[in-house]
Amino acid sequence: MRVLGVNALFHDPSAALVVDGRVVAAAEEERFSRRKHGKRPVPFAAWELPEQAMRWCLEVGGLEPGDLDAVAYSFDPALAKPTEEMGLPDPWDWLRVQYAERAPQFIATALPGLSPATVRFVPHEVAHAASAALASPFRTCSVMSLDGRGERSSHLAGRYVDGKLEVLASQELPHSLGLVYESLTEHLGFLRSSDEYKVMALASYGEPRFLEDLREVFYVTPDGGFRAEAPDWTRWAPRATPGAIQDPAMADALTPDDAHGGLPPAHADLAASVQARLEEVLVDLATWLHERTGDTALTLAGGTALNCVANSRIWRDSPFDEVWVQPAAGDSGTALGAALQLTAEAGVPIEPMGSAALGREWSDDELADWLRQARVPFTTPDDLPGAVADVLAADGVVAWFQGRAEFGPRALGHRSLLAHPGHAHNVRRLNDVKGREQFRPVAPMVLLEDAPEIFSGGPIPSPYMLFVHEVVPAWRERIPTVTHVDGTARIQTVDDSQPRLQATIRAFRDRTGLPVVVNTSLNTAGRPMVDDPRDALELFGSAPVDLLVVGPHLVHRGALFAEDGAAAGVAG
């Protein structure tokens, strides 16, 4: 059973290949095209397919288009309703639906040899739900999908038992927690359908003083749905101009007229209030679902499931014992979910998704060839973990490129920037390297065996960086770089599934006493995460990074820019 999943309609176009119930490959188109999010989520871009990602998935699987049993498209146009009936201000949505109706022909054109009849539509929220429940370690589990919108809904709650979905609740549009959060993102001067994670970070700087007001605006209904439409945000804070919010820690010292774009604290307080209300509503929805299923495990997907603060609140306060979140919880994950759903409907057992490392990779020799062709001096040390740990201990910044690229928005030790967590200045330093707002936190990687001593209030293990934990007070001054303003951190636990990374952190612990390193994504502002060796070299050549680690090979900045280039391309 060979199924290619395709997400293309809204944003983050992607493809995934599932063969006999096993996830073979998955990748976002942005990693190939180098366009952040692949495209903007407007109807006029709905025709754009993840052509490079689709072809790459087939290449990895050793398949031709005609070998596929099905192509799963994560939107069903037959379920769509006119936006005026749904109360959505999107007069061109009909064009988006027409593109979806013609998707079989578009995909067959992009993949010569494929019959359009092979393409099958999978409802958007079902694709989200399948990406969580079917990819999780649980054969029986509850599932919630919450995002901006699908065909006519924004939420699905149900359970999977042996691959079969029972839908227990859904929420019709225009009510959407995701669209509410997107609207707030735009009101605060950030890019809608892109920068919602910035609002989550901004919330930590404010107080939820508008929470009581918002409880009357957003609330759960007895049928497992909710009421949520974007209000007039100016009731609580004026609309911010794009890019105005730079450093909320300075808000008290600035005025709305400040030439540098300072804003009153109301903006951070509004973000904090909406974040707090979102968390309460999600806990209420999870509690409603648990009352009907009694399951021990809850799985989550949809763009809202990328809100790691809310995920931790669900883990702490809902009746479920375990919470598992799809690492590609946004729309990119629907390509995977659609393929898994069709596979399950065919009666094929699903193998749990064991890792988010589903993208492109190169052998050690191929990486060396890349470096030689670029005439870059490099070494291949016997003790790579020790050599990298030396640079980190000396407060160097390391670009880390290892194995298969991650599927989803989180850097998980395959395409990461690493740094010392013990120096407070590294927050500003890394944000400068990446060219992003200074209020944005950076996250810690921690050895699994040491995590319970340092972090609490969230699940451990936490391999996908999708939960927020409290930093134990005794450790906050020891690892200030990764301790956010509210005393939390979005952790990734590292075990022997990543032996080279694990050994590097252990070597760093031997040198510093800290079993933690800073981890942020290997990219600069407005650019997708680094994917291939050329991307890594371009970043290294343009950003103040001290060491590039490419597989087993090291490139030192001093050697790269030395006047004497005679050693270029010579492995040591």
Solvent accessible surface area in square Angstrom, and as a share of the most:
residue,aa,sasa,rsa
1,M,56,0.25
2,R,91,0.33
3,V,0,0.00
4,L,0,0.00
5,G,0,0.00
6,V,0,0.00
7,N,2,0.01
8,A,2,0.01
9,L,4,0.02
10,F,12,0.05
11,H,38,0.17
12,D,25,0.13
13,P,4,0.02
14,S,0,0.00
15,A,0,0.00
16,A,0,0.00
17,L,0,0.00
18,V,0,0.00
19,V,36,0.21
20,D,92,0.48
21,G,0,0.00
22,R,120,0.44
23,V,16,0.09
24,V,14,0.08
25,A,0,0.00
26,A,0,0.00
27,A,6,0.05
28,E,9,0.04
29,E,16,0.07
30,E,15,0.07
31,R,4,0.02
32,F,31,0.13
33,S,39,0.25
34,R,49,0.18
35,R,115,0.42
36,K,76,0.32
37,H,33,0.15
38,G,4,0.04
39,K,5,0.02
40,R,91,0.33
41,P,28,0.18
42,V,65,0.37
43,P,11,0.07
44,F,104,0.43
45,A,11,0.09
46,A,3,0.02
47,W,131,0.46
48,E,36,0.16
49,L,23,0.12
50,P,0,0.00
51,E,60,0.27
52,Q,78,0.35
53,A,0,0.00
54,M,0,0.00
55,R,115,0.42
56,W,29,0.10
57,C,0,0.00
58,L,7,0.03
59,E,133,0.60
60,V,62,0.35
61,G,27,0.26
62,G,68,0.65
63,L,28,0.14
64,E,118,0.53
65,P,17,0.11
66,G,56,0.54
67,D,56,0.29
68,L,13,0.07
69,D,71,0.37
70,A,2,0.02
71,V,0,0.00
72,A,0,0.00
73,Y,5,0.02
74,S,4,0.02
75,F,1,0.00
76,D,25,0.13
77,P,13,0.08
78,A,89,0.69
79,L,66,0.33
80,A,23,0.17
81,K,56,0.24
82,P,66,0.42
83,T,9,0.06
84,E,140,0.63
85,E,114,0.51
86,M,5,0.02
87,G,48,0.46
88,L,22,0.11
89,P,131,0.82
90,D,35,0.18
91,P,106,0.67
92,W,117,0.41
93,D,4,0.02
94,W,132,0.46
95,L,30,0.15
96,R,8,0.03
97,V,23,0.13
98,Q,73,0.32
99,Y,48,0.18
100,A,0,0.00
101,E,89,0.40
102,R,117,0.43
103,A,1,0.01
104,P,15,0.09
105,Q,97,0.43
106,F,67,0.28
107,I,0,0.00
108,A,16,0.13
109,T,109,0.63
110,A,9,0.07
111,L,3,0.02
112,P,105,0.66
113,G,68,0.66
114,L,12,0.06
115,S,58,0.37
116,P,55,0.34
117,A,91,0.71
118,T,23,0.13
119,V,13,0.07
120,R,110,0.40
121,F,66,0.28
122,V,3,0.02
123,P,40,0.25
124,H,2,0.01
125,E,7,0.03
126,V,22,0.13
127,A,0,0.00
128,H,0,0.00
129,A,0,0.00
130,A,0,0.00
131,S,0,0.00
132,A,0,0.00
133,A,2,0.01
134,L,14,0.07
135,A,1,0.00
136,S,3,0.02
137,P,82,0.52
138,F,47,0.20
139,R,161,0.59
140,T,57,0.33
141,C,0,0.00
142,S,0,0.00
143,V,0,0.00
144,M,1,0.00
145,S,0,0.00
146,L,6,0.03
147,D,6,0.03
148,G,13,0.12
149,R,26,0.10
150,G,0,0.00
151,E,5,0.02
152,R,84,0.31
153,S,16,0.10
154,S,1,0.01
155,H,1,0.00
156,L,9,0.04
157,A,1,0.01
158,G,0,0.00
159,R,56,0.20
160,Y,2,0.01
161,V,60,0.34
162,D,83,0.43
163,G,19,0.18
164,K,154,0.65
165,L,44,0.22
166,E,92,0.41
167,V,78,0.45
168,L,55,0.27
169,A,9,0.07
170,S,57,0.37
171,Q,13,0.06
172,E,78,0.35
173,L,11,0.05
174,P,34,0.21
175,H,31,0.14
176,S,1,0.00
177,L,9,0.04
178,G,9,0.09
179,L,33,0.17
180,V,5,0.03
181,Y,16,0.06
182,E,25,0.11
183,S,19,0.12
184,L,0,0.00
185,T,0,0.00
186,E,68,0.30
187,H,8,0.03
188,L,0,0.00
189,G,8,0.07
190,F,16,0.07
191,L,89,0.44
192,R,75,0.28
193,S,18,0.12
194,S,13,0.08
195,D,15,0.08
196,E,38,0.17
197,Y,85,0.32
198,K,24,0.10
199,V,0,0.00
200,M,18,0.08
201,A,8,0.06
202,L,1,0.01
203,A,11,0.08
204,S,31,0.20
205,Y,59,0.22
206,G,13,0.13
207,E,116,0.52
208,P,57,0.36
209,R,142,0.52
210,F,21,0.09
211,L,25,0.13
212,E,115,0.51
213,D,49,0.26
214,L,0,0.00
215,R,88,0.32
216,E,140,0.63
217,V,37,0.21
218,F,6,0.03
219,Y,94,0.36
220,V,38,0.22
221,T,19,0.11
222,P,127,0.80
223,D,96,0.50
224,G,1,0.01
225,G,1,0.01
226,F,1,0.00
227,R,89,0.32
228,A,1,0.01
229,E,88,0.39
230,A,51,0.40
231,P,34,0.21
232,D,99,0.51
233,W,11,0.04
234,T,76,0.44
235,R,152,0.55
236,W,23,0.08
237,A,1,0.01
238,P,77,0.49
239,R,147,0.54
240,A,4,0.03
241,T,95,0.55
242,P,123,0.77
243,G,39,0.37
244,A,12,0.09
245,I,8,0.04
246,Q,86,0.38
247,D,35,0.18
248,P,17,0.11
249,A,72,0.55
250,M,102,0.46
251,A,13,0.10
252,D,127,0.66
253,A,79,0.61
254,L,51,0.25
255,T,77,0.45
256,P,93,0.58
257,D,136,0.70
258,D,39,0.20
259,A,103,0.80
260,H,155,0.69
261,G,24,0.23
262,G,5,0.05
263,L,28,0.14
264,P,35,0.22
265,P,58,0.36
266,A,14,0.11
267,H,3,0.01
268,A,8,0.06
269,D,12,0.06
270,L,0,0.00
271,A,0,0.00
272,A,8,0.06
273,S,0,0.00
274,V,4,0.02
275,Q,9,0.04
276,A,18,0.14
277,R,21,0.07
278,L,10,0.05
279,E,16,0.07
280,E,27,0.12
281,V,1,0.00
282,L,4,0.02
283,V,18,0.10
284,D,66,0.34
285,L,2,0.01
286,A,0,0.00
287,T,42,0.24
288,W,29,0.10
289,L,0,0.00
290,H,43,0.19
291,E,123,0.55
292,R,119,0.43
293,T,23,0.13
294,G,51,0.49
295,D,12,0.06
296,T,85,0.49
297,A,2,0.02
298,L,0,0.00
299,T,0,0.00
300,L,5,0.02
301,A,1,0.01
302,G,0,0.00
303,G,33,0.32
304,T,15,0.09
305,A,6,0.05
306,L,40,0.20
307,N,13,0.07
308,C,2,0.01
309,V,43,0.25
310,A,0,0.00
311,N,2,0.01
312,S,1,0.01
313,R,61,0.22
314,I,2,0.01
315,W,75,0.26
316,R,114,0.42
317,D,75,0.39
318,S,12,0.07
319,P,58,0.36
320,F,7,0.03
321,D,101,0.52
322,E,86,0.38
323,V,13,0.08
324,W,34,0.12
325,V,4,0.02
326,Q,0,0.00
327,P,2,0.01
328,A,0,0.00
329,A,0,0.00
330,G,12,0.11
331,D,8,0.04
332,S,7,0.04
333,G,0,0.00
334,T,0,0.00
335,A,0,0.00
336,L,0,0.00
337,G,0,0.00
338,A,0,0.00
339,A,0,0.00
340,L,0,0.00
341,Q,13,0.06
342,L,4,0.02
343,T,0,0.00
344,A,15,0.12
345,E,105,0.47
346,A,57,0.44
347,G,63,0.61
348,V,35,0.20
349,P,103,0.65
350,I,32,0.16
351,E,91,0.41
352,P,68,0.43
353,M,13,0.06
354,G,75,0.72
355,S,48,0.31
356,A,4,0.03
357,A,17,0.13
358,L,15,0.08
359,G,2,0.02
360,R,44,0.16
361,E,101,0.45
362,W,53,0.19
363,S,59,0.38
364,D,68,0.35
365,D,109,0.56
366,E,84,0.37
367,L,6,0.03
368,A,6,0.05
369,D,66,0.34
370,W,59,0.21
371,L,1,0.01
372,R,106,0.39
373,Q,149,0.66
374,A,50,0.39
375,R,198,0.72
376,V,8,0.05
377,P,18,0.11
378,F,8,0.03
379,T,59,0.34
380,T,44,0.25
381,P,41,0.26
382,D,158,0.82
383,D,86,0.44
384,L,9,0.04
385,P,26,0.17
386,G,5,0.04
387,A,29,0.22
388,V,0,0.00
389,A,0,0.00
390,D,76,0.40
391,V,26,0.15
392,L,0,0.00
393,A,35,0.27
394,A,82,0.64
395,D,31,0.16
396,G,7,0.07
397,V,0,0.00
398,V,0,0.00
399,A,1,0.00
400,W,1,0.00
401,F,2,0.01
402,Q,18,0.08
403,G,38,0.37
404,R,55,0.20
405,A,1,0.01
406,E,3,0.01
407,F,2,0.01
408,G,1,0.01
409,P,62,0.39
410,R,22,0.08
411,A,5,0.04
412,L,10,0.05
413,G,1,0.01
414,H,27,0.12
415,R,0,0.00
416,S,0,0.00
417,L,0,0.00
418,L,1,0.00
419,A,0,0.00
420,H,14,0.06
421,P,0,0.00
422,G,22,0.21
423,H,64,0.29
424,A,69,0.54
425,H,102,0.45
426,N,0,0.00
427,V,38,0.22
428,R,131,0.48
429,R,70,0.26
430,L,0,0.00
431,N,0,0.00
432,D,92,0.47
433,V,13,0.08
434,K,7,0.03
435,G,51,0.49
436,R,40,0.15
437,E,25,0.11
438,Q,36,0.16
439,F,2,0.01
440,R,27,0.10
441,P,50,0.31
442,V,6,0.04
443,A,3,0.02
444,P,0,0.00
445,M,0,0.00
446,V,0,0.00
447,L,0,0.00
448,L,50,0.25
449,E,89,0.40
450,D,24,0.12
451,A,0,0.00
452,P,85,0.54
453,E,106,0.48
454,I,0,0.00
455,F,3,0.01
456,S,55,0.35
457,G,26,0.25
458,G,7,0.07
459,P,19,0.12
460,I,55,0.28
461,P,82,0.52
462,S,3,0.02
463,P,64,0.40
464,Y,27,0.10
465,M,4,0.02
466,L,3,0.01
467,F,14,0.06
468,V,17,0.10
469,H,1,0.00
470,E,72,0.32
471,V,0,0.00
472,V,43,0.25
473,P,99,0.62
474,A,80,0.62
475,W,17,0.06
476,R,83,0.30
477,E,160,0.72
478,R,111,0.41
479,I,0,0.00
480,P,34,0.22
481,T,3,0.02
482,V,2,0.01
483,T,26,0.15
484,H,25,0.11
485,V,88,0.51
486,D,67,0.35
487,G,4,0.04
488,T,17,0.10
489,A,5,0.04
490,R,67,0.24
491,I,0,0.00
492,Q,3,0.01
493,T,7,0.04
494,V,1,0.00
495,D,52,0.27
496,D,110,0.57
497,S,89,0.58
498,Q,32,0.14
499,P,88,0.55
500,R,85,0.31
501,L,4,0.02
502,Q,18,0.08
503,A,39,0.30
504,T,1,0.00
505,I,0,0.00
506,R,93,0.34
507,A,13,0.10
508,F,0,0.00
509,R,71,0.26
510,D,112,0.58
511,R,106,0.39
512,T,42,0.25
513,G,37,0.36
514,L,13,0.06
515,P,5,0.03
516,V,0,0.00
517,V,0,0.00
518,V,0,0.00
519,N,2,0.01
520,T,12,0.07
521,S,26,0.17
522,L,0,0.00
523,N,17,0.09
524,T,39,0.23
525,A,56,0.44
526,G,62,0.60
527,R,99,0.36
528,P,1,0.01
529,M,8,0.04
530,V,4,0.02
531,D,4,0.02
532,D,17,0.09
533,P,2,0.01
534,R,134,0.49
535,D,14,0.07
536,A,1,0.01
537,L,30,0.15
538,E,94,0.42
539,L,13,0.06
540,F,0,0.00
541,G,41,0.39
542,S,93,0.60
543,A,6,0.05
544,P,87,0.54
545,V,0,0.00
546,D,52,0.27
547,L,0,0.00
548,L,0,0.00
549,V,0,0.00
550,V,2,0.01
551,G,3,0.03
552,P,18,0.12
553,H,11,0.05
554,L,3,0.02
555,V,0,0.00
556,H,74,0.33
557,R,58,0.21
558,G,58,0.56
559,A,46,0.36
560,L,44,0.22
561,F,115,0.48
562,A,48,0.37
563,E,183,0.82
564,D,107,0.55
565,G,49,0.47
566,A,88,0.68
567,A,62,0.48
568,A,35,0.27
569,G,15,0.15
570,V,96,0.55
571,A,46,0.36
572,G,76,0.73
